[in-house]
């Protein structure tokens, strides 16, 4: 069971890295339309991976995540707010999974 928890946390870490790469590329390219499409595809993949590795409730929670209202008309800020919404959930989830995993015997 500990291995399952640790592999789930490792998978989540990888998805956070992918999300960060999408965010970096989007900001460099200054193309939030393409970045939003990439993030949507990333979210679909990540929800499926969470379902496999961390359970249905964790997957459902990410699927329901949406950023709060934005009134700035700044597309980059709105994009980064959405990235941070997903990123903070995943980082917290990985910490929770690691904390729940019993220490390795040895």
Secondary structure, DSSP 8 states (H G I E B T S, - for coil): -HHHHHHHHHHHHHHHHHHHHHHHHHHHHT-HHHHHHHHHHHHHHHHHHHHHHT-HHHHHHHHH-------S--HHHHHHHHHHHHHHHHHHHHHHHHHHS-----
